[in-house]
Amino acid sequence: MEIRVPAPVERIIGQLNEHGYEAYIVGGCVRDMLLNREPGDWDITTSALPGQVKELFHRTVDTGIQHGTVTVMMGKEGYEVTTFRVDGEYEDGRHPKSVSFTPNLTEDLKRRDFTINAMAYNKATGFVDEFGGVEDLRRGIIRCVGEPMDRFTEDALRILRAIRFSAQLAFEIEERTLEAIRVIAPNLARVSKERVQVELTKLLCSAHPERIALVYETGISRYVSGTFDEIYGMGTIPPIPTAIPPQKHLRWAAFLRKATPDQAFTVLKDLKLDNDTISRVKTLVDLLGRPLVPEKPALRRVMSRIEPALYDDLLDLKDALLPFGVPETGDMLRRARTLSGEIRRDGDCLDLKSLAVKGRDVMDAGVKPGKAVGEALASLLELVLEDPSRNTRDYLLQHLK
């Protein structure tokens, strides 16, 4: 196979080699090259110490110098260059207490999580594969480097990473590795919710989101959160069609559609997702469980509740989930989509901004300032959602009187 390493990466490796240091690309970028995928990041590992790396390049950033990482700037792009290292004791089940540098590449590769992520490459040496990563890629296997219990005890997040990689690559988890996941599952309670959420989101947005079932089957789910475990802990996870675009609010909504809106909110809040995603997922979960009545007044009421893009997402989700059970038939959804298009084309009033009267008009008509004004406007909007022809100043003010 043809190996294409970006020119700036080749220049960094070449500069290090010219000054007597070993240097390789390492980890996920090597894995992705072997899978004929475009790597997202290009990480470089070297025998040079951080200070020596800084001496060789004009522009560097100390991104993680205590752990041996210096970012070398090449133009506007930065490339992480990390010294070969050996991790010290993992006291918190997540991070090593200390690291020590080593001149030995194999020692550096030995500390990595999975065999498919423990390979290195440079043009002069070729592939360095001490732990059978190439063979595991060929077989489609996720397997820990060395003893699985040791790797997962060092960093409990790796148990979720194993499942996430299996979903992204459509690989099976090797038996000893899978058994160790079941044993180490309680340690996930020591991992920050933000990191857990990132792995679960990547899993759900992968080509095989159904692999989230492994989170329940291995006993991990109860350590994600109580509500997360409760939703599907005793039942079957509904299908998550890959026809749904891999956007986090869409995939989370599809996954949580059997939950109540409050349960969905609690799960995502516990996992510290951003407020915008939480709000959109909660709204979608609520509306996925309610039939869209293919009549214009009913559709206007739904459209008045949410942004246009989220309403389109709702229609697309319902279409994708049609084979797996939604409250509508295909004919109902097609009719709803047609009528929604007509509502937009005709410019029907769907919110208070488009209402022909404002708060001042309502007060001038005799409504007392305060809460009553909002109630009056909401009542008038309801009239207009029922029949857009009522959205005239004269009609609405007459109705108030």
ChimeraX attribute file (.defattr): number of C-alpha atoms within 10 A of each C-alpha:
attribute: neighborCount
match mode: 1-to-1
recipient: residues
	/A:1	6
	/A:2	7
	/A:3	13
	/A:4	10
	/A:5	17
	/A:6	9
	/A:7	10
	/A:8	16
	/A:9	21
	/A:10	17
	/A:11	12
	/A:12	21
	/A:13	22
	/A:14	18
	/A:15	16
	/A:16	21
	/A:17	17
	/A:18	9
	/A:19	11
	/A:20	11
	/A:21	17
	/A:22	20
	/A:23	26
	/A:24	30
	/A:25	23
	/A:26	23
	/A:27	24
	/A:28	19
	/A:29	23
	/A:30	27
	/A:31	21
	/A:32	16
	/A:33	16
	/A:34	17
	/A:35	14
	/A:36	12
	/A:37	11
	/A:38	11
	/A:39	15
	/A:40	9
	/A:41	13
	/A:42	18
	/A:43	20
	/A:44	26
	/A:45	25
	/A:46	27
	/A:47	24
	/A:48	24
	/A:49	21
	/A:50	22
	/A:51	11
	/A:52	14
	/A:53	25
	/A:54	18
	/A:55	10
	/A:56	14
	/A:57	14
	/A:58	10
	/A:59	13
	/A:60	19
	/A:61	15
	/A:62	14
	/A:63	14
	/A:64	14
	/A:65	16
	/A:66	12
	/A:67	19
	/A:68	24
	/A:69	22
	/A:70	25
	/A:71	23
	/A:72	24
	/A:73	17
	/A:74	17
	/A:75	8
	/A:76	5
	/A:77	9
	/A:78	18
	/A:79	20
	/A:80	21
	/A:81	31
	/A:82	25
	/A:83	27
	/A:84	27
	/A:85	25
	/A:86	22
	/A:87	19
	/A:88	13
	/A:89	13
	/A:90	14
	/A:91	13
	/A:92	15
	/A:93	19
	/A:94	19
	/A:95	14
	/A:96	16
	/A:97	11
	/A:98	13
	/A:99	15
	/A:100	13
	/A:101	19
	/A:102	17
	/A:103	16
	/A:104	14
	/A:105	21
	/A:106	19
	/A:107	15
	/A:108	20
	/A:109	26
	/A:110	19
	/A:111	17
	/A:112	19
	/A:113	25
	/A:114	28
	/A:115	26
	/A:116	27
	/A:117	24
	/A:118	27
	/A:119	27
	/A:120	26
	/A:121	21
	/A:122	20
	/A:123	14
	/A:124	8
	/A:125	9
	/A:126	11
	/A:127	16
	/A:128	20
	/A:129	18
	/A:130	16
	/A:131	21
	/A:132	16
	/A:133	23
	/A:134	21
	/A:135	13
	/A:136	17
	/A:137	18
	/A:138	10
	/A:139	11
	/A:140	17
	/A:141	22
	/A:142	27
	/A:143	26
	/A:144	28
	/A:145	23
	/A:146	15
	/A:147	12
	/A:148	22
	/A:149	17
	/A:150	15
	/A:151	21
	/A:152	25
	/A:153	22
	/A:154	23
	/A:155	22
	/A:156	24
	/A:157	22
	/A:158	21
	/A:159	26
	/A:160	25
	/A:161	19
	/A:162	23
	/A:163	25
	/A:164	27
	/A:165	22
	/A:166	22
	/A:167	23
	/A:168	17
	/A:169	16
	/A:170	17
	/A:171	18
	/A:172	17
	/A:173	19
	/A:174	15
	/A:175	12
	/A:176	13
	/A:177	21
	/A:178	20
	/A:179	14
	/A:180	20
	/A:181	27
	/A:182	15
	/A:183	15
	/A:184	20
	/A:185	23
	/A:186	16
	/A:187	21
	/A:188	24
	/A:189	17
	/A:190	14
	/A:191	17
	/A:192	14
	/A:193	19
	/A:194	13
	/A:195	14
	/A:196	19
	/A:197	18
	/A:198	16
	/A:199	19
	/A:200	23
	/A:201	20
	/A:202	19
	/A:203	25
	/A:204	27
	/A:205	24
	/A:206	23
	/A:207	18
	/A:208	19
	/A:209	23
	/A:210	18
	/A:211	20
	/A:212	20
	/A:213	16
	/A:214	17
	/A:215	23
	/A:216	20
	/A:217	11
	/A:218	18
	/A:219	18
	/A:220	23
	/A:221	24
	/A:222	19
	/A:223	19
	/A:224	25
	/A:225	17
	/A:226	14
	/A:227	19
	/A:228	22
	/A:229	18
	/A:230	14
	/A:231	19
	/A:232	17
	/A:233	18
	/A:234	9
	/A:235	9
	/A:236	10
	/A:237	17
	/A:238	17
	/A:239	13
	/A:240	24
	/A:241	19
	/A:242	16
	/A:243	12
	/A:244	18
	/A:245	16
	/A:246	18
	/A:247	13
	/A:248	17
	/A:249	22
	/A:250	24
	/A:251	24
	/A:252	25
	/A:253	26
	/A:254	24
	/A:255	21
	/A:256	26
	/A:257	23
	/A:258	18
	/A:259	21
	/A:260	15
	/A:261	21
	/A:262	11
	/A:263	18
	/A:264	28
	/A:265	24
	/A:266	18
	/A:267	22
	/A:268	24
	/A:269	15
	/A:270	17
	/A:271	20
	/A:272	17
	/A:273	18
	/A:274	10
	/A:275	12
	/A:276	9
	/A:277	18
	/A:278	21
	/A:279	15
	/A:280	20
	/A:281	26
	/A:282	25
	/A:283	20
	/A:284	29
	/A:285	26
	/A:286	18
	/A:287	17
	/A:288	22
	/A:289	18
	/A:290	12
	/A:291	14
	/A:292	22
	/A:293	16
	/A:294	19
	/A:295	13
	/A:296	17
	/A:297	18
	/A:298	14
	/A:299	19
	/A:300	24
	/A:301	17
	/A:302	17
	/A:303	20
	/A:304	17
	/A:305	13
	/A:306	17
	/A:307	12
	/A:308	12
	/A:309	8
	/A:310	18
	/A:311	19
	/A:312	15
	/A:313	18
	/A:314	21
	/A:315	19
	/A:316	18
	/A:317	22
	/A:318	27
	/A:319	19
	/A:320	19
	/A:321	19
	/A:322	15
	/A:323	12
	/A:324	12
	/A:325	12
	/A:326	18
	/A:327	14
	/A:328	20
	/A:329	16
	/A:330	13
	/A:331	10
	/A:332	16
	/A:333	21
	/A:334	15
	/A:335	16
	/A:336	21
	/A:337	18
	/A:338	12
	/A:339	17
	/A:340	21
	/A:341	12
	/A:342	13
	/A:343	19
	/A:344	14
	/A:345	9
	/A:346	10
	/A:347	11
	/A:348	18
	/A:349	22
	/A:350	22
	/A:351	18
	/A:352	16
	/A:353	9
	/A:354	13
	/A:355	21
	/A:356	19
	/A:357	20
	/A:358	15
	/A:359	16
	/A:360	11
	/A:361	16
	/A:362	21
	/A:363	15
	/A:364	11
	/A:365	13
	/A:366	11
	/A:367	19
	/A:368	11
	/A:369	13
	/A:370	10
	/A:371	9
	/A:372	13
	/A:373	19
	/A:374	16
	/A:375	12
	/A:376	16
	/A:377	20
	/A:378	15
	/A:379	13
	/A:380	22
	/A:381	26
	/A:382	18
	/A:383	17
	/A:384	24
	/A:385	24
	/A:386	15
	/A:387	15
	/A:388	20
	/A:389	12
	/A:390	19
	/A:391	20
	/A:392	14
	/A:393	14
	/A:394	11
	/A:395	14
	/A:396	22
	/A:397	16
	/A:398	10
	/A:399	11
	/A:400	14
	/A:401	9
